[in-house]
Amino acid sequence: MKIQILGTGCPKCNALAQATETAVRELGLDCQMEKVTDMQEIVSFGVMSTPALVVDGKVKCSGRIPGSDEMKELLK
């Protein structure tokens, strides 16, 4: 599984990365995590509002930080 956090490094982007790391750890997932900060690459996903969570190339949420339970569902 490949997880990407799309964002410019703002506090919300960092919070999404932390929430994702916590959910991955709690679920015991084997995955590769990557932070994407390049705006051209972010736009290539069709994302207009950051932060965004991408799992295996599919945008799962954009413009917000999902709660703990929702985050786990998005990663399953």
Buried (B, 14 or more C-beta within 10 A) or exposed (E): EEBBBBBEEEEBBBEBBEBBEEBBEEEEBEBEBEBBEEEEEBEEBEBEEBBBBBBEEEBBBBEBBBEEEBBBEBBE
